[in-house]
Amino acid sequence: MASPYGTIVANPDFHAAMFAEKVDRALRVDDKETVVRLLTAVNNEQRQMVIRRLFNSHLNSY
């Protein structure tokens, strides 16, 4: 039986480094709509990859 709820699937065009850069730029200019749009376009596993890249790049820059 099919679920009546939507299913979040992996984005086939996902590239963690590219997404992390876009999210970082949107955060720097306080563009909340873009951040939400980007992070809802990928599944949880892919979001975790983006977060790891963002935190690693920020931690390494200090």
CHARMM-style PDB file with segment names, atoms N, HN, CA, C and O in Angstrom:
ATOM      1  N   MET     1       0.834  -1.177   0.000  1.00  0.00      PROA
ATOM      2  CA  MET     1       0.000   0.000   0.000  1.00  0.00      PROA
ATOM      3  C   MET     1       0.887   1.251   0.000  1.00  0.00      PROA
ATOM      4  O   MET     1       1.817   1.355   0.801  1.00  0.00      PROA
ATOM      5  N   ALA     2       0.608   2.167  -0.870  1.00  0.00      PROA
ATOM      6  HN  ALA     2      -0.147   2.082  -1.520  1.00  0.00      PROA
ATOM      7  CA  ALA     2       1.396   3.392  -0.984  1.00  0.00      PROA
ATOM      8  C   ALA     2       1.075   4.334   0.171  1.00  0.00      PROA
ATOM      9  O   ALA     2      -0.067   4.427   0.623  1.00  0.00      PROA
ATOM     10  N   SER     3       2.089   5.016   0.626  1.00  0.00      PROA
ATOM     11  HN  SER     3       3.016   4.941   0.259  1.00  0.00      PROA
ATOM     12  CA  SER     3       1.923   5.968   1.718  1.00  0.00      PROA
ATOM     13  C   SER     3       1.284   7.252   1.199  1.00  0.00      PROA
ATOM     14  O   SER     3       1.618   7.699   0.101  1.00  0.00      PROA
ATOM     15  N   PRO     4       0.371   7.858   1.962  1.00  0.00      PROA
ATOM     16  CA  PRO     4      -0.233   9.123   1.531  1.00  0.00      PROA
ATOM     17  C   PRO     4       0.694  10.315   1.758  1.00  0.00      PROA
ATOM     18  O   PRO     4       0.378  11.440   1.371  1.00  0.00      PROA
ATOM     19  N   TYR     5       1.836  10.061   2.387  1.00  0.00      PROA
ATOM     20  HN  TYR     5       2.093   9.147   2.702  1.00  0.00      PROA
ATOM     21  CA  TYR     5       2.774  11.130   2.702  1.00  0.00      PROA
ATOM     22  C   TYR     5       3.916  11.162   1.692  1.00  0.00      PROA
ATOM     23  O   TYR     5       4.272  10.139   1.107  1.00  0.00      PROA
ATOM     24  N   GLY     6       4.481  12.341   1.497  1.00  0.00      PROA
ATOM     25  HN  GLY     6       4.192  13.172   1.972  1.00  0.00      PROA
ATOM     26  CA  GLY     6       5.610  12.480   0.584  1.00  0.00      PROA
ATOM     27  C   GLY     6       6.849  11.782   1.118  1.00  0.00      PROA
ATOM     28  O   GLY     6       7.019  11.627   2.327  1.00  0.00      PROA
ATOM     29  N   THR     7       7.688  11.372   0.222  1.00  0.00      PROA
ATOM     30  HN  THR     7       7.550  11.497  -0.760  1.00  0.00      PROA
ATOM     31  CA  THR     7       8.928  10.714   0.597  1.00  0.00      PROA
ATOM     32  C   THR     7      10.095  11.588   0.161  1.00  0.00      PROA
ATOM     33  O   THR     7      10.133  12.065  -0.973  1.00  0.00      PROA
ATOM     34  N   ILE     8      11.031  11.791   1.050  1.00  0.00      PROA
ATOM     35  HN  ILE     8      11.000  11.404   1.971  1.00  0.00      PROA
ATOM     36  CA  ILE     8      12.213  12.580   0.722  1.00  0.00      PROA
ATOM     37  C   ILE     8      13.245  11.639   0.130  1.00  0.00      PROA
ATOM     38  O   ILE     8      13.642  10.658   0.760  1.00  0.00      PROA
ATOM     39  N   VAL     9      13.670  11.942  -1.071  1.00  0.00      PROA
ATOM     40  HN  VAL     9      13.347  12.738  -1.582  1.00  0.00      PROA
ATOM     41  CA  VAL     9      14.645  11.095  -1.757  1.00  0.00      PROA
ATOM     42  C   VAL     9      15.911  11.904  -2.011  1.00  0.00      PROA
ATOM     43  O   VAL     9      15.895  13.135  -1.980  1.00  0.00      PROA
ATOM     44  N   ALA    10      16.989  11.206  -2.259  1.00  0.00      PROA
ATOM     45  HN  ALA    10      17.003  10.207  -2.284  1.00  0.00      PROA
ATOM     46  CA  ALA    10      18.269  11.860  -2.532  1.00  0.00      PROA
ATOM     47  C   ALA    10      18.188  12.658  -3.829  1.00  0.00      PROA
ATOM     48  O   ALA    10      17.556  12.233  -4.795  1.00  0.00      PROA
ATOM     49  N   ASN    11      18.828  13.804  -3.835  1.00  0.00      PROA
ATOM     50  HN  ASN    11      19.342  14.149  -3.049  1.00  0.00      PROA
ATOM     51  CA  ASN    11      18.909  14.638  -5.026  1.00  0.00      PROA
ATOM     52  C   ASN    11      20.016  14.069  -5.914  1.00  0.00      PROA
ATOM     53  O   ASN    11      21.176  14.038  -5.504  1.00  0.00      PROA
ATOM     54  N   PRO    12      19.672  13.616  -7.130  1.00  0.00      PROA
ATOM     55  CA  PRO    12      20.689  13.003  -7.990  1.00  0.00      PROA
ATOM     56  C   PRO    12      21.753  13.989  -8.479  1.00  0.00      PROA
ATOM     57  O   PRO    12      22.838  13.571  -8.884  1.00  0.00      PROA
ATOM     58  N   ASP    13      21.456  15.286  -8.448  1.00  0.00      PROA
ATOM     59  HN  ASP    13      20.575  15.625  -8.120  1.00  0.00      PROA
ATOM     60  CA  ASP    13      22.407  16.303  -8.901  1.00  0.00      PROA
ATOM     61  C   ASP    13      23.198  16.907  -7.741  1.00  0.00      PROA
ATOM     62  O   ASP    13      23.755  17.997  -7.867  1.00  0.00      PROA
ATOM     63  N   PHE    14      23.246  16.203  -6.620  1.00  0.00      PROA
ATOM     64  HN  PHE    14      22.793  15.317  -6.517  1.00  0.00      PROA
ATOM     65  CA  PHE    14      23.877  16.720  -5.410  1.00  0.00      PROA
ATOM     66  C   PHE    14      25.396  16.638  -5.479  1.00  0.00      PROA
ATOM     67  O   PHE    14      25.961  15.603  -5.831  1.00  0.00      PROA
ATOM     68  N   HSD    15      26.048  17.752  -5.134  1.00  0.00      PROA
ATOM     69  HN  HSD    15      25.589  18.593  -4.848  1.00  0.00      PROA
ATOM     70  CA  HSD    15      27.502  17.815  -4.976  1.00  0.00      PROA
ATOM     71  C   HSD    15      27.743  18.576  -3.673  1.00  0.00      PROA
ATOM     72  O   HSD    15      27.486  19.777  -3.598  1.00  0.00      PROA
ATOM     73  N   ALA    16      28.230  17.884  -2.657  1.00  0.00      PROA
ATOM     74  HN  ALA    16      28.439  16.908  -2.718  1.00  0.00      PROA
ATOM     75  CA  ALA    16      28.348  18.455  -1.309  1.00  0.00      PROA
ATOM     76  C   ALA    16      29.120  19.768  -1.295  1.00  0.00      PROA
ATOM     77  O   ALA    16      28.697  20.724  -0.645  1.00  0.00      PROA
ATOM     78  N   ALA    17      30.232  19.829  -1.992  1.00  0.00      PROA
ATOM     79  HN  ALA    17      30.576  19.052  -2.520  1.00  0.00      PROA
ATOM     80  CA  ALA    17      31.050  21.047  -1.982  1.00  0.00      PROA
ATOM     81  C   ALA    17      30.294  22.220  -2.590  1.00  0.00      PROA
ATOM     82  O   ALA    17      30.344  23.332  -2.065  1.00  0.00      PROA
ATOM     83  N   MET    18      29.597  21.980  -3.689  1.00  0.00      PROA
ATOM     84  HN  MET    18      29.556  21.076  -4.116  1.00  0.00      PROA
ATOM     85  CA  MET    18      28.842  23.036  -4.353  1.00  0.00      PROA
ATOM     86  C   MET    18      27.697  23.523  -3.458  1.00  0.00      PROA
ATOM     87  O   MET    18      27.491  24.727  -3.305  1.00  0.00      PROA
ATOM     88  N   PHE    19      26.957  22.578  -2.871  1.00  0.00      PROA
ATOM     89  HN  PHE    19      27.125  21.600  -2.995  1.00  0.00      PROA
ATOM     90  CA  PHE    19      25.852  22.954  -1.996  1.00  0.00      PROA
ATOM     91  C   PHE    19      26.365  23.705  -0.772  1.00  0.00      PROA
ATOM     92  O   PHE    19      25.762  24.694  -0.356  1.00  0.00      PROA
ATOM     93  N   ALA    20      27.463  23.247  -0.195  1.00  0.00      PROA
ATOM     94  HN  ALA    20      27.952  22.443  -0.533  1.00  0.00      PROA
ATOM     95  CA  ALA    20      28.020  23.913   0.983  1.00  0.00      PROA
ATOM     96  C   ALA    20      28.411  25.346   0.654  1.00  0.00      PROA
ATOM     97  O   ALA    20      28.173  26.251   1.454  1.00  0.00      PROA
ATOM     98  N   GLU    21      29.002  25.561  -0.501  1.00  0.00      PROA
ATOM     99  HN  GLU    21      29.195  24.826  -1.151  1.00  0.00      PROA
ATOM    100  CA  GLU    21      29.389  26.913  -0.917  1.00  0.00      PROA
ATOM    101  C   GLU    21      28.155  27.804  -1.083  1.00  0.00      PROA
ATOM    102  O   GLU    21      28.159  28.959  -0.655  1.00  0.00      PROA
ATOM    103  N   LYS    22      27.108  27.272  -1.699  1.00  0.00      PROA
ATOM    104  HN  LYS    22      27.105  26.334  -2.046  1.00  0.00      PROA
ATOM    105  CA  LYS    22      25.877  28.050  -1.894  1.00  0.00      PROA
ATOM    106  C   LYS    22      25.216  28.382  -0.561  1.00  0.00      PROA
ATOM    107  O   LYS    22      24.759  29.506  -0.356  1.00  0.00      PROA
ATOM    108  N   VAL    23      25.165  27.414   0.341  1.00  0.00      PROA
ATOM    109  HN  VAL    23      25.537  26.501   0.175  1.00  0.00      PROA
ATOM    110  CA  VAL    23      24.578  27.655   1.662  1.00  0.00      PROA
ATOM    111  C   VAL    23      25.411  28.689   2.414  1.00  0.00      PROA
ATOM    112  O   VAL    23      24.856  29.586   3.049  1.00  0.00      PROA
ATOM    113  N   ASP    24      26.718  28.573   2.350  1.00  0.00      PROA
ATOM    114  HN  ASP    24      27.168  27.844   1.834  1.00  0.00      PROA
ATOM    115  CA  ASP    24      27.603  29.523   3.023  1.00  0.00      PROA
ATOM    116  C   ASP    24      27.372  30.937   2.507  1.00  0.00      PROA
ATOM    117  O   ASP    24      27.271  31.874   3.300  1.00  0.00      PROA
ATOM    118  N   ARG    25      27.287  31.104   1.199  1.00  0.00      PROA
ATOM    119  HN  ARG    25      27.369  30.343   0.555  1.00  0.00      PROA
ATOM    120  CA  ARG    25      27.044  32.433   0.622  1.00  0.00      PROA
ATOM    121  C   ARG    25      25.704  32.992   1.085  1.00  0.00      PROA
ATOM    122  O   ARG    25      25.602  34.165   1.445  1.00  0.00      PROA
ATOM    123  N   ALA    26      24.674  32.139   1.074  1.00  0.00      PROA
ATOM    124  HN  ALA    26      24.757  31.186   0.782  1.00  0.00      PROA
ATOM    125  CA  ALA    26      23.341  32.584   1.495  1.00  0.00      PROA
ATOM    126  C   ALA    26      23.329  32.974   2.972  1.00  0.00      PROA
ATOM    127  O   ALA    26      22.665  33.938   3.353  1.00  0.00      PROA
ATOM    128  N   LEU    27      24.055  32.237   3.800  1.00  0.00      PROA
ATOM    129  HN  LEU    27      24.595  31.453   3.491  1.00  0.00      PROA
ATOM    130  CA  LEU    27      24.129  32.572   5.221  1.00  0.00      PROA
ATOM    131  C   LEU    27      24.853  33.894   5.439  1.00  0.00      PROA
ATOM    132  O   LEU    27      24.466  34.678   6.306  1.00  0.00      PROA
ATOM    133  N   ARG    28      25.888  34.145   4.667  1.00  0.00      PROA
ATOM    134  HN  ARG    28      26.202  33.508   3.963  1.00  0.00      PROA
ATOM    135  CA  ARG    28      26.670  35.380   4.834  1.00  0.00      PROA
ATOM    136  C   ARG    28      25.853  36.626   4.513  1.00  0.00      PROA
ATOM    137  O   ARG    28      26.055  37.674   5.128  1.00  0.00      PROA
ATOM    138  N   VAL    29      24.928  36.524   3.553  1.00  0.00      PROA
ATOM    139  HN  VAL    29      24.764  35.673   3.053  1.00  0.00      PROA
ATOM    140  CA  VAL    29      24.107  37.685   3.185  1.00  0.00      PROA
ATOM    141  C   VAL    29      22.727  37.633   3.836  1.00  0.00      PROA
ATOM    142  O   VAL    29      21.848  38.431   3.511  1.00  0.00      PROA
ATOM    143  N   ASP    30      22.546  36.687   4.758  1.00  0.00      PROA
ATOM    144  HN  ASP    30      23.260  36.039   5.023  1.00  0.00      PROA
ATOM    145  CA  ASP    30      21.298  36.543   5.514  1.00  0.00      PROA
ATOM    146  C   ASP    30      20.095  36.302   4.592  1.00  0.00      PROA
ATOM    147  O   ASP    30      19.026  36.882   4.785  1.00  0.00      PROA
ATOM    148  N   ASP    31      20.286  35.443   3.593  1.00  0.00      PROA
ATOM    149  HN  ASP    31      21.154  34.972   3.436  1.00  0.00      PROA
ATOM    150  CA  ASP    31      19.224  35.087   2.647  1.00  0.00      PROA
ATOM    151  C   ASP    31      18.560  33.788   3.115  1.00  0.00      PROA
ATOM    152  O   ASP    31      18.887  32.701   2.640  1.00  0.00      PROA
ATOM    153  N   LYS    32      17.632  33.925   4.048  1.00  0.00      PROA
ATOM    154  HN  LYS    32      17.367  34.808   4.434  1.00  0.00      PROA
ATOM    155  CA  LYS    32      17.004  32.765   4.673  1.00  0.00      PROA
ATOM    156  C   LYS    32      16.216  31.921   3.678  1.00  0.00      PROA
ATOM    157  O   LYS    32      16.198  30.694   3.778  1.00  0.00      PROA
ATOM    158  N   GLU    33      15.569  32.572   2.721  1.00  0.00      PROA
ATOM    159  HN  GLU    33      15.584  33.569   2.640  1.00  0.00      PROA
ATOM    160  CA  GLU    33      14.776  31.829   1.735  1.00  0.00      PROA
ATOM    161  C   GLU    33      15.659  30.887   0.918  1.00  0.00      PROA
ATOM    162  O   GLU    33      15.273  29.748   0.657  1.00  0.00      PROA
ATOM    163  N   THR    34      16.820  31.346   0.521  1.00  0.00      PROA
ATOM    164  HN  THR    34      17.134  32.271   0.734  1.00  0.00      PROA
ATOM    165  CA  THR    34      17.737  30.507  -0.249  1.00  0.00      PROA
ATOM    166  C   THR    34      18.259  29.361   0.599  1.00  0.00      PROA
ATOM    167  O   THR    34      18.373  28.235   0.113  1.00  0.00      PROA
ATOM    168  N   VAL    35      18.578  29.627   1.853  1.00  0.00      PROA
ATOM    169  HN  VAL    35      18.485  30.541   2.248  1.00  0.00      PROA
ATOM    170  CA  VAL    35      19.055  28.563   2.746  1.00  0.00      PROA
ATOM    171  C   VAL    35      17.995  27.479   2.865  1.00  0.00      PROA
ATOM    172  O   VAL    35      18.302  26.294   2.739  1.00  0.00      PROA
ATOM    173  N   VAL    36      16.761  27.871   3.105  1.00  0.00      PROA
ATOM    174  HN  VAL    36      16.512  28.834   3.208  1.00  0.00      PROA
ATOM    175  CA  VAL    36      15.669  26.901   3.237  1.00  0.00      PROA
ATOM    176  C   VAL    36      15.477  26.138   1.935  1.00  0.00      PROA
ATOM    177  O   VAL    36      15.323  24.916   1.948  1.00  0.00      PROA
ATOM    178  N   ARG    37      15.484  26.846   0.813  1.00  0.00      PROA
ATOM    179  HN  ARG    37      15.609  27.838   0.802  1.00  0.00      PROA
ATOM    180  CA  ARG    37      15.291  26.194  -0.489  1.00  0.00      PROA
ATOM    181  C   ARG    37      16.383  25.166  -0.753  1.00  0.00      PROA
ATOM    182  O   ARG    37      16.098  24.061  -1.215  1.00  0.00      PROA
ATOM    183  N   LEU    38      17.621  25.521  -0.465  1.00  0.00      PROA
ATOM    184  HN  LEU    38      17.852  26.419  -0.090  1.00  0.00      PROA
ATOM    185  CA  LEU    38      18.734  24.602  -0.699  1.00  0.00      PROA
ATOM    186  C   LEU    38      18.655  23.378   0.206  1.00  0.00      PROA
ATOM    187  O   LEU    38      18.815  22.247  -0.253  1.00  0.00      PROA
ATOM    188  N   LEU    39      18.406  23.608   1.492  1.00  0.00      PROA
ATOM    189  HN  LEU    39      18.276  24.526   1.865  1.00  0.00      PROA
ATOM    190  CA  LEU    39      18.426  22.495   2.437  1.00  0.00      PROA
ATOM    191  C   LEU    39      17.209  21.587   2.331  1.00  0.00      PROA
ATOM    192  O   LEU    39      17.252  20.442   2.780  1.00  0.00      PROA
ATOM    193  N   THR    40      16.131  22.078   1.746  1.00  0.00      PROA
ATOM    194  HN  THR    40      16.095  23.009   1.381  1.00  0.00      PROA
ATOM    195  CA  THR    40      14.965  21.213   1.548  1.00  0.00      PROA
ATOM    196  C   THR    40      14.994  20.519   0.194  1.00  0.00      PROA
ATOM    197  O   THR    40      14.102  19.731  -0.117  1.00  0.00      PROA
ATOM    198  N   ALA    41      16.003  20.801  -0.606  1.00  0.00      PROA
ATOM    199  HN  ALA    41      16.728  21.442  -0.353  1.00  0.00      PROA
ATOM    200  CA  ALA    41      16.126  20.159  -1.920  1.00  0.00      PROA
ATOM    201  C   ALA    41      16.926  18.866  -1.854  1.00  0.00      PROA
ATOM    202  O   ALA    41      17.098  18.186  -2.865  1.00  0.00      PROA
ATOM    203  N   VAL    42      17.415  18.527  -0.668  1.00  0.00      PROA
ATOM    204  HN  VAL    42      17.275  19.080   0.154  1.00  0.00      PROA
ATOM    205  CA  VAL    42      18.227  17.318  -0.495  1.00  0.00      PROA
ATOM    206  C   VAL    42      17.701  16.522   0.696  1.00  0.00      PROA
ATOM    207  O   VAL    42      16.960  17.048   1.527  1.00  0.00      PROA
ATOM    208  N   ASN    43      18.086  15.261   0.770  1.00  0.00      PROA
ATOM    209  HN  ASN    43      18.687  14.833   0.096  1.00  0.00      PROA
ATOM    210  CA  ASN    43      17.636  14.437   1.896  1.00  0.00      PROA
ATOM    211  C   ASN    43      18.547  14.639   3.108  1.00  0.00      PROA
ATOM    212  O   ASN    43      19.538  15.365   3.028  1.00  0.00      PROA
ATOM    213  N   ASN    44      18.214  14.003   4.219  1.00  0.00      PROA
ATOM    214  HN  ASN    44      17.409  13.413   4.284  1.00  0.00      PROA
ATOM    215  CA  ASN    44      18.955  14.209   5.466  1.00  0.00      PROA
ATOM    216  C   ASN    44      20.424  13.814   5.340  1.00  0.00      PROA
ATOM    217  O   ASN    44      21.298  14.529   5.830  1.00  0.00      PROA
ATOM    218  N   GLU    45      20.702  12.701   4.698  1.00  0.00      PROA
ATOM    219  HN  GLU    45      19.992  12.120   4.300  1.00  0.00      PROA
ATOM    220  CA  GLU    45      22.097  12.267   4.539  1.00  0.00      PROA
ATOM    221  C   GLU    45      22.911  13.328   3.795  1.00  0.00      PROA
ATOM    222  O   GLU    45      24.046  13.625   4.168  1.00  0.00      PROA
ATOM    223  N   GLN    46      22.323  13.893   2.745  1.00  0.00      PROA
ATOM    224  HN  GLN    46      21.401  13.652   2.442  1.00  0.00      PROA
ATOM    225  CA  GLN    46      23.015  14.917   1.973  1.00  0.00      PROA
ATOM    226  C   GLN    46      23.165  16.204   2.788  1.00  0.00      PROA
ATOM    227  O   GLN    46      24.193  16.874   2.696  1.00  0.00      PROA
ATOM    228  N   ARG    47      22.148  16.558   3.585  1.00  0.00      PROA
ATOM    229  HN  ARG    47      21.312  16.014   3.659  1.00  0.00      PROA
ATOM    230  CA  ARG    47      22.268  17.735   4.461  1.00  0.00      PROA
ATOM    231  C   ARG    47      23.409  17.561   5.453  1.00  0.00      PROA
ATOM    232  O   ARG    47      24.133  18.513   5.745  1.00  0.00      PROA
ATOM    233  N   GLN    48      23.570  16.355   5.968  1.00  0.00      PROA
ATOM    234  HN  GLN    48      22.982  15.581   5.731  1.00  0.00      PROA
ATOM    235  CA  GLN    48      24.657  16.096   6.910  1.00  0.00      PROA
ATOM    236  C   GLN    48      26.016  16.280   6.237  1.00  0.00      PROA
ATOM    237  O   GLN    48      26.957  16.768   6.864  1.00  0.00      PROA
ATOM    238  N   MET    49      26.125  15.895   4.971  1.00  0.00      PROA
ATOM    239  HN  MET    49      25.361  15.499   4.462  1.00  0.00      PROA
ATOM    240  CA  MET    49      27.374  16.101   4.223  1.00  0.00      PROA
ATOM    241  C   MET    49      27.674  17.590   4.084  1.00  0.00      PROA
ATOM    242  O   MET    49      28.818  18.017   4.237  1.00  0.00      PROA
ATOM    243  N   VAL    50      26.638  18.379   3.792  1.00  0.00      PROA
ATOM    244  HN  VAL    50      25.709  18.032   3.667  1.00  0.00      PROA
ATOM    245  CA  VAL    50      26.804  19.829   3.652  1.00  0.00      PROA
ATOM    246  C   VAL    50      27.250  20.428   4.984  1.00  0.00      PROA
ATOM    247  O   VAL    50      28.165  21.251   5.020  1.00  0.00      PROA
ATOM    248  N   ILE    51      26.614  20.022   6.069  1.00  0.00      PROA
ATOM    249  HN  ILE    51      25.871  19.353   6.040  1.00  0.00      PROA
ATOM    250  CA  ILE    51      26.960  20.552   7.391  1.00  0.00      PROA
ATOM    251  C   ILE    51      28.403  20.215   7.743  1.00  0.00      PROA
ATOM    252  O   ILE    51      29.130  21.060   8.266  1.00  0.00      PROA
ATOM    253  N   ARG    52      28.822  18.971   7.457  1.00  0.00      PROA
ATOM    254  HN  ARG    52      28.232  18.285   7.033  1.00  0.00      PROA
ATOM    255  CA  ARG    52      30.214  18.595   7.737  1.00  0.00      PROA
ATOM    256  C   ARG    52      31.177  19.472   6.957  1.00  0.00      PROA
ATOM    257  O   ARG    52      32.187  19.921   7.500  1.00  0.00      PROA
ATOM    258  N   ARG    53      30.875  19.720   5.691  1.00  0.00      PROA
ATOM    259  HN  ARG    53      30.055  19.356   5.250  1.00  0.00      PROA
ATOM    260  CA  ARG    53      31.755  20.573   4.873  1.00  0.00      PROA
ATOM    261  C   ARG    53      31.777  22.001   5.405  1.00  0.00      PROA
ATOM    262  O   ARG    53      32.838  22.621   5.477  1.00  0.00      PROA
ATOM    263  N   LEU    54      30.610  22.527   5.777  1.00  0.00      PROA
ATOM    264  HN  LEU    54      29.748  22.024   5.719  1.00  0.00      PROA
ATOM    265  CA  LEU    54      30.553  23.892   6.299  1.00  0.00      PROA
ATOM    266  C   LEU    54      31.348  24.024   7.586  1.00  0.00      PROA
ATOM    267  O   LEU    54      32.150  24.948   7.726  1.00  0.00      PROA
ATOM    268  N   PHE    55      31.137  23.112   8.527  1.00  0.00      PROA
ATOM    269  HN  PHE    55      30.486  22.362   8.413  1.00  0.00      PROA
ATOM    270  CA  PHE    55      31.843  23.211   9.797  1.00  0.00      PROA
ATOM    271  C   PHE    55      33.328  22.961   9.628  1.00  0.00      PROA
ATOM    272  O   PHE    55      34.134  23.627  10.277  1.00  0.00      PROA
ATOM    273  N   ASN    56      33.713  22.028   8.782  1.00  0.00      PROA
ATOM    274  HN  ASN    56      33.058  21.487   8.254  1.00  0.00      PROA
ATOM    275  CA  ASN    56      35.142  21.782   8.559  1.00  0.00      PROA
ATOM    276  C   ASN    56      35.815  23.005   7.964  1.00  0.00      PROA
ATOM    277  O   ASN    56      36.911  23.372   8.387  1.00  0.00      PROA
ATOM    278  N   SER    57      35.176  23.644   6.985  1.00  0.00      PROA
ATOM    279  HN  SER    57      34.286  23.345   6.642  1.00  0.00      PROA
ATOM    280  CA  SER    57      35.799  24.807   6.355  1.00  0.00      PROA
ATOM    281  C   SER    57      35.882  25.971   7.334  1.00  0.00      PROA
ATOM    282  O   SER    57      36.876  26.697   7.334  1.00  0.00      PROA
ATOM    283  N   HSD    58      34.866  26.165   8.165  1.00  0.00      PROA
ATOM    284  HN  HSD    58      34.059  25.575   8.165  1.00  0.00      PROA
ATOM    285  CA  HSD    58      34.894  27.267   9.127  1.00  0.00      PROA
ATOM    286  C   HSD    58      35.877  26.995  10.259  1.00  0.00      PROA
ATOM    287  O   HSD    58      36.558  27.911  10.719  1.00  0.00      PROA
ATOM    288  N   LEU    59      35.958  25.769  10.705  1.00  0.00      PROA
ATOM    289  HN  LEU    59      35.404  25.024  10.332  1.00  0.00      PROA
ATOM    290  CA  LEU    59      36.890  25.443  11.781  1.00  0.00      PROA
ATOM    291  C   LEU    59      38.334  25.545  11.310  1.00  0.00      PROA
ATOM    292  O   LEU    59      39.211  25.938  12.078  1.00  0.00      PROA
ATOM    293  N   ASN    60      38.584  25.193  10.054  1.00  0.00      PROA
ATOM    294  HN  ASN    60      37.871  24.874   9.430  1.00  0.00      PROA
ATOM    295  CA  ASN    60      39.946  25.257   9.523  1.00  0.00      PROA
ATOM    296  C   ASN    60      40.387  26.686   9.226  1.00  0.00      PROA
ATOM    297  O   ASN    60      41.584  26.947   9.105  1.00  0.00      PROA
ATOM    298  N   SER    61      39.434  27.620   9.106  1.00  0.00      PROA
ATOM    299  HN  SER    61      38.462  27.408   9.205  1.00  0.00      PROA
ATOM    300  CA  SER    61      39.808  28.995   8.780  1.00  0.00      PROA
ATOM    301  C   SER    61      40.193  29.804  10.017  1.00  0.00      PROA
ATOM    302  O   SER    61      40.623  30.950   9.882  1.00  0.00      PROA
ATOM    303  N   TYR    62      40.052  29.246  11.207  1.00  0.00      PROA
ATOM    304  HN  TYR    62      39.703  28.315  11.316  1.00  0.00      PROA
ATOM    305  CA  TYR    62      40.389  29.966  12.441  1.00  0.00      PROA
ATOM    306  C   TYR    62      41.745  29.596  12.941  1.00  0.00      PROA
ATOM    307  OT1 TYR    62      42.184  30.110  13.969  1.00  0.00      PROA
TER     308      TYR     62
END
